[in-house]
C-alpha cells in the first residue's frame, strides 16, 4: 500500500488518459470515468442574490435549508445566511422504493417551511444537491446513472430525479416550489468556495464517498453543443479502475472489500479512498495479521471478524496526534481483544498506511486534473484554489496536511490553495441556482441590447428599396439626392489590347502608393507591377491642401528616382478615393472629404490641377495625368481585366462604395445617350436625409455625433471598417455601465474613442480563435475579461459586423436588380469586383453579404471576385483605355 512518487505519477497519467476517454464522444460509452457535463457554466462572481430553498441528499446526513444570498456583498465578504435542519433518513428508505424515498424528502421540506414560518403562498426557487452520478441535459434535469455508497432505492435508475422530486412535492401538496437546479455535491462545494475566491475552479469531496469536479473548456466536452466558454465537469472519479486501470495497485484487502460491498466491481478507486471503506480496510489487514499470529498472540475475536466494526471515525481517532495510542487501545479492547503496547503501535501503523494511501491516491488524481487545466489554458504556472468538503478531510487530523504536501510535490509549478468549504454542498446548490439566475438575466439583457442590430427580411427589403430610389434620384440632374451618382467618364471595361507602361498614383486612406504597371499587348491578364507605399501623417491629412499635394509630389519624385525613370514623361492615372464631380476623365472636383481627411482649401477644387501645380512647384519631373479615378472604379476595371462579365465595383474596407456600368440614356447629367458609362454611386451617403432612421440604434447616433462629419455618410457609418469598432465600443460601454460586462468596471481604455480597431473584430470573430485568445486581445486593450465577458464581446462584434454585411448585401441587391431591369432581362449573370480589408479579412463578412444579396435579388446570379491590386492596376488600365481612345 505504500506508493512512491513514480508510482503516483504513473497513476496520475492513467487518470489523465481516463479523463480524455470520458470527454470524447467516441469513447465515452466505454469509459470508466464518466466525466459528466453539469450544465454549470460559471463560478460565482459575487453579484449573486436572492433567497433559495435547498435540499441536500446523498452525504452522511439529509438536510433541508433556507439560503439567503445577500445583495452587493461581493467576493470575500461571505454574504450568505443559512438556516438548516437535519432530518433522519431511515435505513429502510435507502433500499426501499424510490417514490417512498422522495415522499420522505418532500414531507421534510414541508415540515421545514412550517417550522421556519416560510410563506406557503409565495413561489420558492429550490436547489437540489444530489450526490450520485447523473446525466444532465439541462441544469434542472438529471437522469440517475447508478446508486453508490449505501443507497439502493428501487425504480429510479435511468429516471429523471428532478421529475421524481417534483411529483413527490405535488403528492405532498400545499407548496409552491420551482426546482431550478440539480447539483452534484462536488460541484456545490466548488461553487461555495468560488463565492469567496474567484480562483476556485475545482471541487473535491473526500467523505463517505469521493469525487472531484473542475471547470473544463467547453470545446473539449464532446457531449455538449458549442465550444464557447467553460463548463463544470463532474468526473465521478470513484469509478476509476473499473476497467482494470488500477489492477497492479490493488491489494488482496481491496479485493475483499469489493467482494463484500453492495456493488462488486464498481467504484474501485472510491473503495481504496473514501470514508465508507477505510475502516474496513484496516479491519481486514489487522484480521489477517492476527490470523498469522503477528498480533494479539494469534487471538481473533468475533468482533474483529465482523464487517463494519472498525469505522473511519476510529481510523481518525487512532491517528490523533496526542491520544492516538490510547484511542487504539480502547478500540481494540472494545473488540474483545487484549492488545500489548506493541500491538497498539502496529495497529496504529496499519491505520496510518491505509489512510496515507488514500491521500496519496487523491493527490495523484487531483494532480491529473490540475495539470489538465494548466495545459488547457496554455499556462506555465497555474494559480488555482480547490474547494474541499467531506468527513474524512474534515475529521481526520493528518489527512489534509498529507494531501496538500503530495499535490505540491507532484506539481511544483502550480500554486494550489485548499479551502475547506463551509457547509458546501447545500450553500453551493443555492449559489448554482443564483448564478443560473444571474446568467439568465444577463443573457436576456444582452439579447435585448443586441436585438436592434438583428435586421428582419422586411427591414432589409426596405433598405434595398430605399437604395434603389436613391440611385434613381441621383441619376436625375435636378432635385436633391443623398446618393451622388457621379459620372466617371469611363465608357468601357478593358478588352485585353492594353499595352505600354503607365504610372498609377493612389490616395485613398492613410497611405499613398505609387505604382508602375507594364501591360504586354495581346496577352490577356499579363502585366508587371512595381510599387512603393508612403504613409500620410495625420498633420498632413488635416493640414492645408497645398501641404497635402506637395507631400504627394515628393512621394512621386522619390518613386521615379527609385525606378530610375525621372525623365520618362509617362501617362499617369490618379486614384483618388473621395467623392468627385467629373466633367471629363481628367478633371475631378472634390465634393467633400470622407474617412478622416480634412485638408483645407480642397473641397470645390479640381484635384488634378492641384496635383499638376504641386509637380510644377517642384520642377524636377513631368507627368501626363490622363485620368482621375475613384478606387471603386479602379477595382471594377482591374477585375474586368480578369473577367469580362465584371461590371460592378465594390469597396468594403475603411469606407464603403459601389460603382457600376449604367446606360447613358439613364444619366441626365451627360449629353451622350448611347452606350454605357461607369457611375460612382457614393452610396455611403444613403440615409443622410433620415431614410435609415428606423434601423439606426442609439449606439449609431452616438458614433455619428462624435465623428468629424456628423449627419453625413450615415450608410457608411453602419457598414464600413472605420466605424464598426466604434459602434462595438459604444455597445460594450453601455453593457458595462449596466453591470453586464467587466464586473461593471468602466476602464479608461473603454472610454477611449478609436481603441477598438476593426482588425480586432476580424480577429475576435475568427472561428479558430479560442476564448483565451479573445481574452488576450481584450487584455492588450486594457480590458480584463472573464470567460463570459469574452463570449459577450464576441457576440457584440458578431451582431455589429453581421448587420454591416447585410446592409451592404441589401444595397448590392438594389444595384444588380437595376442593371437587370435596365437590360430587360429575366435573369442576369454578372460579376462584382471587390476590394477592402473588411471584405477580404473578416471571417464572415463576405459570406453574409453574398447570402443577403442572393436572397434579395433572386433573379440575379452574382459572382464576387476579390480584386488583386485593384485601385492601382485599375487606374493604370483606365489610363491605358483612355490613351488608346485618343490614339
C-alpha positions in Angstrom: 0.0 0.0 0.0 3.0 2.3 0.2 3.2 4.3 -3.1 6.3 6.3 -4.0 6.3 9.3 -6.3 7.0 7.5 -9.5 4.0 5.2 -8.9 1.8 8.2 -8.1 2.9 9.9 -11.3 2.0 6.8 -13.2 -1.4 6.7 -11.6 -1.8 10.4 -12.4 -1.0 9.8 -16.1 -3.5 6.9 -16.2 -6.2 9.1 -14.7 -5.5 11.8 -17.2 -5.9 9.3 -20.0 -9.2 8.2 -18.4 -10.5 11.8 -18.3 -9.7 12.2 -22.1 -11.7 9.0 -22.7 -14.7 10.2 -20.8 -14.8 13.6 -22.5 -14.7 12.2 -26.1 -18.0 11.2 -27.6 -16.4 8.2 -29.3 -15.0 6.6 -26.2 -17.4 7.9 -23.5 -19.8 5.0 -23.6 -17.0 2.6 -22.7 -15.1 4.9 -20.3 -14.9 4.1 -16.6 -14.6 7.7 -15.6 -17.8 9.2 -16.9 -16.8 13.0 -17.0 -20.4 14.2 -16.8 -21.2 17.7 -18.0 -23.0 19.5 -15.2 -24.5 22.4 -17.3 -22.9 24.8 -14.8 -21.1 27.3 -16.9 -19.8 29.8 -14.5 -18.5 30.1 -11.0 -19.9 32.9 -8.8 -18.7 36.5 -9.4 -20.1 37.8 -6.1 -23.1 39.7 -7.6 -25.4 36.8 -7.0 -28.5 37.4 -4.9 -31.8 36.0 -3.8 -33.5 33.6 -1.4 -33.5 29.9 -2.1 -34.6 26.6 -0.5 -32.1 23.8 -0.7 -32.2 20.0 -0.3 -29.1 18.1 0.3 -29.4 14.3 -0.2 -26.6 11.8 -0.5 -24.0 12.5 2.1 -24.0 11.1 5.6 -27.0 13.3 6.5 -30.1 14.6 4.8 -30.6 18.3 5.2 -33.2 21.0 4.3 -32.1 24.6 4.2 -33.1 28.1 3.5 -30.2 30.1 2.0 -30.2 33.9 1.6 -27.6 35.3 -0.7 -27.3 38.9 0.3 -27.1 41.6 -2.4 -23.9 43.6 -3.1 -21.9 41.6 -0.6 -19.4 40.6 -3.3 -16.4 38.3 -3.3 -14.5 37.9 0.1 -17.4 39.1 2.3 -19.3 35.8 2.6 -22.8 37.3 2.2 -24.7 34.1 2.7 -27.0 33.4 5.6 -28.4 29.9 6.2 -30.8 28.1 8.3 -30.8 24.3 8.2 -32.4 21.3 9.7 -31.1 17.8 9.6 -33.7 15.1 9.1 -33.2 11.4 9.9 -33.0 9.1 6.9 -34.3 5.6 7.9 -32.2 2.8 6.6 -35.2 1.0 5.1 -35.8 4.0 2.8 -32.3 3.7 1.3 -33.1 0.3 0.0 -36.9 0.6 -0.4 -39.0 2.1 -3.3 -37.8 5.4 -4.9 -41.2 7.0 -4.5 -41.1 6.5 -0.7 -37.6 8.0 -0.5 -38.8 11.1 -2.3 -42.0 11.4 -0.3 -39.9 11.5 2.8 -37.8 14.2 1.3 -40.8 16.3 0.3 -42.6 15.9 3.6 -39.4 17.0 5.4 -39.3 20.1 3.1 -42.9 20.9 4.1 -42.2 20.4 7.7 -39.2 22.8 7.4 -41.4 25.5 5.7 -43.8 25.3 8.6 -41.2 25.3 11.3 -39.3 28.3 9.9 -42.6 30.2 9.1 -41.7 30.4 5.5 -44.8 31.6 3.5 -46.5 28.8 1.6 -48.2 31.3 -0.7 -45.0 32.5 -2.4 -43.2 30.7 -5.2 -39.8 29.4 -3.8 -36.8 28.6 -6.1 -35.3 25.4 -4.9 -31.8 23.9 -5.4 -31.3 20.2 -5.1 -28.0 18.7 -4.1 -28.0 15.1 -5.2 -24.6 13.3 -4.7 -24.9 10.4 -7.2 -23.8 10.1 -10.8 -26.4 11.7 -13.1 -26.6 12.6 -16.7 -27.8 16.2 -17.1 -29.1 17.6 -20.4 -30.1 20.9 -18.6 -29.5 22.4 -15.2 -32.9 21.3 -13.9 -32.9 17.7 -15.0 -30.8 14.7 -14.1 -31.1 11.0 -15.0 -29.7 8.7 -12.3 -27.0 6.5 -13.8 -26.4 4.3 -10.8 -26.6 4.5 -7.0 -23.4 4.4 -5.0 -22.4 4.5 -1.3 -25.2 2.8 0.7 -28.2 3.8 -1.4 -30.1 1.3 -3.5 -33.7 2.6 -3.8 -35.7 0.8 -6.5 -37.3 2.2 -9.6 -35.2 5.4 -10.1 -32.2 4.2 -12.2 -32.4 5.9 -15.6 -35.2 8.2 -14.4 -35.1 12.0 -14.0 -34.7 12.5 -10.3 -35.8 16.2 -10.5 -39.1 15.0 -12.0 -39.4 12.4 -9.2 -38.9 15.2 -6.7 -41.5 17.4 -8.4 -44.0 14.6 -8.4 -43.4 13.9 -4.7 -43.8 17.7 -3.9 -47.2 17.6 -5.8 -48.2 14.5 -3.9 -47.4 16.1 -0.6 -49.2 19.3 -1.7 -49.5 22.8 -0.3 -46.2 24.1 -1.5 -45.3 26.3 -4.4 -41.7 25.3 -5.3 -39.8 25.5 -8.5 -36.8 23.2 -8.8 -34.3 25.4 -10.7 -31.1 23.4 -10.4 -29.9 19.9 -9.6 -26.3 19.8 -8.5 -23.8 17.2 -7.5 -22.3 17.8 -4.0 -18.8 18.1 -5.6 -20.0 21.0 -7.9 -21.8 22.6 -5.0 -18.6 22.5 -3.0 -16.6 24.2 -5.8 -19.3 26.9 -6.1 -19.4 27.6 -2.4 -15.7 28.3 -2.3 -15.9 30.1 -5.6 -18.2 32.7 -3.9 -15.3 33.8 -1.7 -12.4 33.0 -4.0 -12.6 33.6 -7.7 -9.6 31.3 -8.3 -11.7 28.3 -7.1 -12.3 26.1 -10.2 -12.0 22.6 -8.7 -14.3 20.9 -6.2 -13.2 17.9 -4.2 -15.1 15.6 -1.8 -13.4 13.1 0.5 -16.1 11.8 2.8 -18.4 8.8 2.8 -17.7 8.8 -1.0 -15.1 10.6 -3.1 -15.3 12.7 -6.2 -14.0 15.8 -8.0 -15.2 18.3 -10.5 -13.5 21.2 -12.3 -14.1 23.8 -15.0 -13.3 22.3 -18.4 -13.1 24.2 -21.7 -16.4 23.6 -23.5 -14.6 22.8 -26.7 -13.3 19.6 -25.1 -16.7 18.5 -23.9 -17.9 16.5 -26.9 -21.2 15.7 -25.3 -22.3 19.3 -25.2 -23.0 21.5 -28.2 -20.9 24.6 -28.7 -17.3 25.5 -27.9 -17.5 28.9 -26.3 -16.6 29.1 -22.7 -16.4 26.6 -19.9 -18.5 24.0 -18.2 -18.0 22.3 -14.9 -17.4 18.6 -15.4 -18.3 16.1 -12.7 -15.6 13.4 -13.1 -17.3 10.7 -11.0 -13.7 9.6 -10.3 -14.8 7.0 -7.8 -15.3 4.7 -10.8 -11.6 5.0 -11.8 -10.2 1.4 -12.1 -13.5 -0.3 -13.0 -11.9 -1.2 -16.4 -8.8 -2.6 -14.7 -6.7 0.6 -14.9 -5.6 0.1 -11.2 -5.2 -3.7 -11.2 -1.5 -3.6 -10.5 -2.1 -1.4 -7.4 -5.0 -3.3 -5.9 -4.2 -5.5 -2.9 -6.0 -8.6 -1.6 -7.7 -6.4 1.0 -9.2 -4.2 -1.7 -10.5 -7.3 -3.4 -12.1 -8.5 -0.2 -13.7 -5.1 0.5 -15.0 -5.1 -3.1 -16.4 -8.6 -2.9 -18.5 -8.0 0.2 -19.7 -4.5 -1.0 -23.2 -4.0 -2.3 -21.8 -3.1 -5.8 -18.9 -5.5 -6.6 -16.6 -4.5 -9.4 -17.8 -0.9 -9.2 -16.3 2.3 -7.7 -12.9 0.7 -7.4 -11.0 4.0 -6.7 -13.6 5.1 -4.2 -13.2 1.8 -2.3 -9.5 2.5 -1.9 -10.0 6.1 -0.8 -13.3 7.0 0.8 -14.6 7.0 4.4 -17.1 4.3 3.7 -14.3 1.8 3.3 -11.1 2.9 5.1 -12.1 1.4 8.5 -13.0 -1.9 6.7 -9.6 -2.0 5.0 -7.9 -1.5 8.3 -10.0 -4.3 9.9 -9.1 -6.7 7.1 -5.4 -6.1 7.5 -5.5 -6.4 11.2 -7.6 -9.6 10.9 -5.0 -11.2 8.6 -2.1 -10.2 10.9 -3.9 -11.7 13.9 -4.6 -14.9 12.0 -0.9 -15.1 11.1 -0.1 -14.8 14.8 1.5 -11.4 14.3 -0.9 -9.6 16.6 -2.7 -10.4 19.9 -0.7 -13.6 20.2 -2.8 -15.0 17.4 -6.1 -14.4 19.2 -9.0 -13.5 16.8 -12.3 -12.2 18.4 -15.7 -12.5 16.8 -16.0 -8.7 16.8 -12.8 -8.5 14.7 -14.3 -10.9 12.2 -17.5 -8.7 11.9 -17.8 -6.4 8.9 -18.1 -2.7 9.8 -16.7 -3.0 13.3 -13.9 -0.6 12.6 -15.1 2.7 11.1 -13.3 5.7 9.6 -14.0 7.7 12.7 -11.9 5.0 14.5 -9.1 5.4 12.0 -9.1 9.2 12.6 -9.1 8.6 16.4 -6.2 6.2 16.1 -4.1 8.8 14.3 -4.9 11.5 16.7 -1.6 13.3 17.5 -1.9 13.2 21.2 -4.2 10.4 22.2 -3.8 8.1 19.2 -2.3 5.2 21.1 -4.8 5.5 23.9 -7.7 5.5 21.4 -6.2 2.5 19.6 -6.1 0.6 22.8 -9.7 1.4 23.7 -10.9 0.4 20.2 -9.1 -2.9 20.4 -10.4 -3.6 23.9 -13.9 -2.9 22.7 -13.3 -5.5 20.0 -12.8 -8.1 22.8 -9.0 -8.2 22.2 -6.2 -7.8 24.8 -3.6 -5.7 22.9 0.0 -5.3 24.1 1.6 -1.9 23.7 3.4 -3.3 20.6 0.1 -4.4 19.2 -1.3 -0.9 19.6 1.7 0.7 17.8 1.4 -1.9 15.0 -2.4 -1.3 14.5 -1.9 2.5 14.6 0.8 2.0 12.0 -1.6 -0.1 9.7 -4.2 2.7 10.1 -1.7 5.3 9.1 -0.6 3.3 6.0 -4.2 2.8 4.8 -5.2 6.5 5.2 -1.9 7.7 3.8 -2.5 5.6 0.7 -5.9 7.2 0.4 -4.5 10.8 0.5 -1.8 9.7 -2.0 -4.3 8.4 -4.5 -6.4 11.5 -4.2 -3.3 13.6 -4.7 -2.4 11.7 -7.8 -5.8 12.1 -9.4 -6.1 15.7 -8.4 -2.7 16.4 -9.9 -4.0 15.0 -13.2 -7.0 17.4 -13.1 -4.7 20.4 -12.3 -2.2 19.6 -15.0 -5.1 19.2 -17.5 -6.4 22.7 -16.6 -2.8 24.1 -16.9 -2.5 22.5 -20.4 -6.0 23.7 -21.5 -5.1 27.3 -20.7 -1.6 27.0 -22.1 0.0 28.3 -18.8 3.5 27.9 -17.5 2.3 28.3 -13.9 -1.2 27.9 -12.6 -2.7 29.7 -9.6 -5.9 27.8 -8.5 -8.0 27.1 -5.5 -9.5 23.7 -4.7 -12.7 23.7 -2.6 -12.9 20.7 -0.3 -15.6 19.0 1.7 -16.3 15.7 3.3 -16.0 14.0 6.7 -12.6 12.3 6.1 -11.0 15.6 5.1 -12.6 17.4 8.0 -12.3 14.9 10.8 -9.0 13.1 10.1 -6.2 15.0 11.9 -3.4 14.3 9.4 -5.2 13.9 6.1 -5.3 17.5 4.8 -1.7 18.2 5.5 -0.5 15.0 3.8 -2.7 15.6 0.8 -1.5 19.2 0.3 2.1 18.2 0.6 1.9 15.4 -2.0 0.0 17.6 -4.5 2.6 20.3 -4.3 5.4 17.8 -4.7 3.8 16.3 -7.8 3.1 19.7 -9.3 5.7 22.2 -8.2 4.6 24.7 -10.9 1.0 25.0 -9.6 0.2 27.4 -6.8 -2.6 25.4 -5.2 -4.7 26.7 -2.3 -7.1 24.4 -0.5 -10.2 25.9 1.1 -12.5 24.0 3.3 -16.0 24.5 2.1 -18.2 25.8 4.8 -21.5 23.7 4.6 -20.6 23.4 0.9 -22.9 21.1 -0.6 -26.1 22.9 0.3 -24.9 26.5 0.1 -23.3 25.7 -3.2 -26.5 24.4 -4.7 -28.2 27.7 -3.9 -25.3 29.5 -5.5 -25.5 27.4 -8.6 -29.2 28.5 -8.8 -28.3 32.1 -8.1 -25.6 32.0 -10.8 -28.0 30.4 -13.2 -30.5 33.2 -12.5 -27.8 35.8 -12.9 -26.6 34.3 -16.2 -30.2 34.0 -17.5 -31.0 37.7 -16.6 -27.7 38.8 -18.1 -28.4 36.7 -21.3 -31.9 38.4 -21.5 -30.4 41.9 -21.1 -27.6 41.2 -23.7 -30.1 39.9 -26.1 -32.3 43.0 -25.6 -29.3 45.3 -26.2 -28.3 43.5 -29.4 -31.8 43.0 -30.8 -31.9 46.3 -32.7 -28.8 45.1 -34.7 -30.7 42.0 -35.9 -32.5 43.0 -39.1 -35.5 41.2 -40.4 -36.0 40.3 -44.1 -38.7 43.0 -44.2 -36.2 45.6 -42.9 -33.5 44.5 -45.4 -36.1 44.6 -48.2 -36.8 48.2 -47.2 -33.1 49.1 -47.3 -33.0 47.7 -50.8 -36.0 49.7 -51.9 -34.5 52.9 -50.4 -31.2 52.3 -52.0 -32.9 51.8 -55.3 -34.8 55.1 -55.1 -31.6 56.8 -54.0 -29.8 55.5 -57.1 -32.7 56.7 -59.4 -32.8 60.1 -57.8 -29.1 60.6 -58.1 -29.1 60.0 -61.8 -31.5 62.9 -62.4 -29.9 66.3 -62.9 -32.4 68.2 -60.7 -33.8 67.5 -57.2 -31.9 66.6 -54.1 -30.2 63.2 -53.6 -28.2 61.8 -50.8 -26.5 59.3 -53.3 -24.4 61.4 -55.6 -24.2 59.1 -58.6 -21.1 60.8 -60.1 -20.2 60.1 -63.8 -16.7 58.7 -64.1 -16.2 59.2 -67.9 -15.0 55.6 -68.1 -17.0 54.3 -71.1 -15.9 50.7 -71.3 -14.0 47.9 -69.4 -10.7 46.7 -70.7 -10.6 44.4 -73.8 -7.1 42.9 -73.4 -5.4 45.1 -76.1 -3.9 47.5 -73.4 -0.1 47.8 -73.7 2.7 50.0 -72.5 4.0 51.5 -69.2 1.7 53.5 -67.0 2.1 55.2 -63.7 -0.7 54.9 -61.1 -0.9 57.2 -58.1 -3.3 56.1 -55.3 -4.6 58.2 -52.5 -7.5 56.8 -50.5 -6.7 56.3 -46.9 -3.8 56.6 -44.5 -1.3 55.5 -47.2 -0.3 56.9 -50.6 1.0 54.4 -53.2 2.9 55.0 -56.4 2.9 52.2 -59.0 4.4 51.4 -62.3 2.4 48.9 -64.4 3.6 47.4 -67.7 0.9 45.8 -69.9 2.1 43.3 -72.6 -0.1 43.6 -75.7 -2.4 40.7 -76.8 -1.6 38.6 -73.7 -4.7 38.7 -71.7 -4.0 39.1 -67.9 -0.3 39.8 -68.5 1.1 42.7 -66.6 4.2 43.5 -64.5 3.8 45.7 -61.5 6.2 47.7 -59.2 5.1 49.8 -56.3 6.1 51.7 -53.2 4.0 52.7 -50.2 4.3 56.0 -48.3 2.4 57.0 -45.2 0.5 60.2 -44.8 0.9 61.7 -41.4 -2.2 62.9 -39.6 -1.0 66.5 -39.6 -0.8 66.4 -43.4 -4.3 64.7 -43.7 -5.7 67.6 -41.6 -3.4 70.4 -42.7 -3.6 72.6 -45.8 -4.4 71.4 -49.3 -1.1 72.8 -50.6 0.9 70.8 -48.0 -1.0 67.6 -48.8 -0.3 67.8 -52.6 3.3 68.9 -52.0 3.8 65.8 -49.9 2.3 63.6 -52.7 4.5 65.2 -55.3 7.5 64.5 -53.1 6.5 60.8 -52.9 6.1 60.6 -56.7 9.6 62.1 -57.1 11.1 59.6 -54.7 9.3 56.7 -56.6 10.6 57.9 -60.0 14.1 58.1 -58.5 13.7 54.6 -57.1 12.6 53.3 -60.5 15.3 55.3 -62.4 12.6 57.0 -64.6 12.8 60.7 -63.7 12.9 61.7 -67.4 10.4 59.3 -68.9 7.3 61.6 -69.0 4.8 58.7 -68.5 1.0 58.8 -68.8 -0.4 58.6 -65.3 -3.7 57.7 -63.6 -4.6 59.3 -60.3 -6.8 57.1 -58.0 -8.5 59.5 -55.7 -10.9 57.7 -53.4 -13.1 60.6 -52.4 -16.3 61.9 -54.0 -15.5 63.9 -57.1 -17.7 65.7 -59.6 -16.2 65.0 -63.0 -16.8 66.8 -66.3 -14.2 64.8 -68.1 -11.9 61.8 -67.4 -9.0 64.1 -66.3 -10.8 66.6 -64.1 -12.3 65.9 -60.7 -13.7 68.5 -58.3 -13.7 67.3 -54.7 -17.2 67.2 -53.4 -16.3 66.5 -49.8 -13.6 64.8 -47.8 -14.5 61.5 -46.1 -12.6 58.9 -44.0 -10.9 61.3 -41.6 -9.3 63.7 -44.2 -9.8 67.4 -43.5 -7.1 69.2 -45.6 -8.2 72.9 -46.1 -8.9 74.7 -49.5 -9.6 71.4 -51.4 -13.3 71.0 -51.4 -14.7 72.5 -54.6 -11.3 72.5 -56.3 -10.1 70.3 -59.2 -7.7 67.8 -57.6 -5.9 67.1 -60.9 -4.9 70.8 -61.2 -3.8 70.9 -57.6 -1.5 67.9 -58.3 -0.2 69.4 -61.5 0.6 72.7 -59.7 2.5 70.8 -56.9 4.5 69.0 -59.6 5.3 72.3 -61.2 6.4 73.8 -57.9 8.9 71.0 -57.5 10.1 71.5 -61.1 12.0 68.1 -61.3 9.9 65.9 -63.4 6.9 65.9 -65.8 3.8 63.8 -65.8 0.9 63.5 -68.1 -2.1 63.0 -65.8 -4.6 61.3 -68.1 -7.3 60.2 -65.7 -8.6 60.8 -62.2 -10.2 57.6 -60.9 -12.3 56.6 -57.9 -10.9 53.4 -56.2 -14.2 51.7 -56.7 -14.0 52.2 -60.5 -10.3 51.1 -60.4 -11.4 47.9 -58.6 -14.1 47.2 -61.2 -11.6 47.8 -64.1 -8.9 45.6 -62.6 -11.3 42.7 -62.1 -12.8 43.2 -65.6 -9.3 42.7 -67.0 -9.6 39.1 -65.5 -13.3 38.6 -66.1 -15.2 40.4 -68.9 -18.5 39.9 -67.0 -17.4 42.2 -64.3 -19.4 45.5 -64.5 -19.7 46.4 -60.8 -17.0 47.5 -58.3 -17.5 47.2 -54.5 -15.3 48.5 -51.8 -15.8 47.3 -48.3 -12.9 48.5 -46.2 -12.2 51.7 -44.3 -15.0 53.2 -46.3 -17.7 51.7 -48.4 -18.8 52.4 -52.0 -20.1 50.9 -55.2 -19.8 51.7 -58.9 -21.5 50.0 -61.9 -21.9 50.4 -65.7 -25.1 52.4 -66.3 -26.9 53.0 -69.7 -26.0 56.5 -70.8 -29.7 57.2 -71.7 -30.5 57.0 -67.9 -27.9 59.6 -66.9 -29.5 63.0 -67.2 -26.2 64.8 -66.3 -24.5 63.8 -69.6 -25.1 64.8 -73.2 -24.4 61.4 -74.9 -27.2 58.9 -75.0 -25.8 55.7 -76.5 -23.6 53.2 -74.8 -22.7 52.9 -71.1 -20.7 54.8 -68.5 -19.4 53.7 -65.1 -21.2 55.6 -62.4 -19.6 56.1 -59.0 -22.6 55.9 -56.7 -21.0 57.2 -53.4 -23.7 55.1 -51.7 -22.3 55.8 -48.3 -24.5 58.9 -48.2 -27.7 56.9 -48.1 -29.7 57.9 -45.0 -28.3 61.4 -44.8 -31.9 62.6 -45.3 -33.1 60.4 -42.4 -34.3 57.5 -44.6 -32.5 54.9 -42.4 -33.6 56.4 -39.1 -35.8 53.4 -38.3 -32.9 51.0 -38.2 -30.3 53.3 -36.6 -29.6 52.4 -33.0 -28.7 54.8 -30.1 -25.1 53.5 -30.5 -25.0 54.6 -34.1 -26.3 58.0 -33.1 -23.5 58.3 -30.6 -20.9 57.3 -33.2 -22.3 59.8 -35.7 -22.3 62.7 -33.2 -18.6 62.0 -32.3 -17.4 61.7 -35.9 -15.7 64.5 -37.8 -18.7 64.8 -40.2 -21.9 64.5 -38.1 -25.0 63.8 -40.2 -23.0 62.8 -43.3 -22.3 59.3 -44.7 -24.9 57.6 -42.5 -24.9 54.3 -44.5 -21.1 54.2 -44.4 -21.2 54.7 -40.6 -23.3 51.5 -40.4 -21.2 49.4 -42.8 -17.5 50.5 -43.0 -14.4 49.5 -41.2 -13.7 53.0 -40.0 -16.8 53.0 -37.7 -17.7 49.4 -36.8 -15.1 49.2 -34.0 -16.6 52.4 -32.5 -20.1 51.0 -32.7 -18.9 47.9 -30.8 -17.1 50.1 -28.2 -20.4 52.1 -27.6 -22.3 48.8 -27.0 -19.6 47.5 -24.7 -19.6 50.7 -22.8 -23.4 50.5 -22.3 -23.3 46.8 -21.3 -20.5 47.6 -18.8 -22.4 50.5 -17.3 -25.3 48.2 -16.9 -23.1 45.8 -14.9 -23.3 43.1 -17.6 -19.6 43.1 -18.6 -16.2 43.5 -17.0 -17.9 43.4 -13.5 -19.4 46.8 -14.2 -15.9 48.4 -14.2 -15.6 51.1 -16.8 -11.9 51.5 -17.6 -10.1 54.4 -19.2 -9.5 52.1 -22.2 -13.2 51.5 -22.7 -13.7 55.3 -22.7 -11.1 55.9 -25.4 -12.6 56.5 -28.9 -10.9 54.5 -31.7 -9.3 51.9 -29.4 -11.4 49.1 -30.9 -9.9 48.9 -34.4 -11.8 46.9 -37.0 -8.9 44.4 -37.3 -9.8 43.3 -33.8 -13.3 42.5 -34.9 -11.9 40.2 -37.6 -9.6 38.6 -35.1 -12.2 38.2 -32.3 -14.8 36.7 -34.7 -12.4 34.2 -36.2 -13.8 30.7 -35.6 -10.4 29.3 -35.0 -9.9 31.5 -32.0 -10.3 30.1 -28.6 -11.8 32.4 -26.0 -8.3 32.6 -24.4 -7.1 34.4 -27.4 -10.1 36.7 -27.3 -9.2 37.4 -23.7 -5.6 38.2 -24.6 -6.8 40.7 -27.4 -9.0 42.3 -24.8 -6.1 42.4 -22.3 -4.0 44.2 -24.9 -6.8 46.8 -25.0 -6.6 47.1 -21.2 -9.8 45.2 -20.6 -9.6 42.4 -18.1 -12.2 39.9 -19.1 -13.6 36.7 -17.7 -14.7 33.8 -19.9 -18.3 35.0 -20.0 -17.2 38.6 -20.8 -15.3 37.2 -23.8 -18.3 35.4 -25.1 -20.4 38.5 -24.9 -17.8 40.7 -26.6 -17.6 38.1 -29.4 -21.4 38.3 -29.7 -21.4 42.1 -29.9 -18.7 42.1 -32.6 -20.8 39.5 -34.5 -24.0 41.4 -34.3 -22.4 44.7 -35.5 -20.4 43.2 -38.4 -23.3 40.9 -39.5 -25.6 43.9 -39.8 -22.9 45.8 -41.8 -22.6 42.8 -44.2 -26.4 42.5 -44.5 -26.8 46.2 -45.3 -24.1 46.0 -48.0 -25.9 42.9 -49.4 -29.2 44.7 -49.5 -27.6 47.7 -51.3 -25.9 45.3 -53.8 -29.3 43.6 -54.4 -30.7 47.0 -55.4 -27.8 47.6 -57.9 -27.9 44.2 -59.6 -31.7 44.4 -59.9 -31.5 47.8 -61.5 -28.9 46.6 -64.1 -31.2 43.6 -64.8 -34.2 45.8 -65.4 -32.1 48.3 -67.5 -31.4 45.4 -69.8 -34.9 44.0 -69.8 -33.7 40.6 -68.6 -35.5 37.9 -66.6 -32.2 36.6 -65.4 -28.8 38.4 -65.1 -25.3 36.9 -64.7 -22.8 39.4 -63.5 -19.5 39.7 -61.6 -18.7 42.2 -58.9 -15.0 43.2 -58.4 -14.4 43.6 -54.7 -11.7 45.2 -52.6 -11.3 46.3 -49.0 -9.9 44.8 -45.8 -13.3 44.2 -44.2 -14.4 42.0 -47.2 -11.1 40.3 -47.5 -10.0 39.7 -43.9 -13.2 39.5 -41.9 -14.1 35.8 -41.4 -17.9 36.1 -42.0 -18.5 39.5 -43.7 -18.2 38.3 -47.3 -20.4 35.2 -46.8 -23.2 37.2 -45.1 -23.1 39.9 -47.8 -23.3 37.3 -50.6 -26.1 35.4 -49.0 -28.1 38.6 -48.4 -27.7 39.7 -52.0 -28.7 36.3 -53.2 -31.9 36.2 -51.2 -32.9 39.8 -52.0 -32.1 39.6 -55.7 -33.2 36.0 -56.6 -33.2 36.7 -60.4 -29.6 37.6 -60.5 -26.6 35.3 -60.3 -23.8 37.4 -58.8 -20.2 36.2 -58.7 -17.9 38.1 -56.3 -14.3 38.4 -57.5 -11.8 39.8 -55.0 -9.5 42.2 -56.8 -5.8 41.8 -56.8 -4.2 45.2 -56.9 -7.5 46.9 -57.5 -7.1 50.6 -57.2 -3.6 50.8 -58.5 -3.8 48.5 -61.5 -7.3 49.7 -62.2 -6.0 53.3 -62.5 -3.3 52.2 -65.0 -5.9 50.3 -67.0 -8.2 53.3 -67.2 -5.2 55.4 -68.3 -4.4 52.8 -70.9 -8.1 52.6 -72.1 -8.2 56.4 -72.2 -4.9 56.9 -74.2 -6.0 54.1 -76.7 -9.2 56.0 -77.2 -7.2 59.2 -78.0 -5.0 57.2 -80.4 
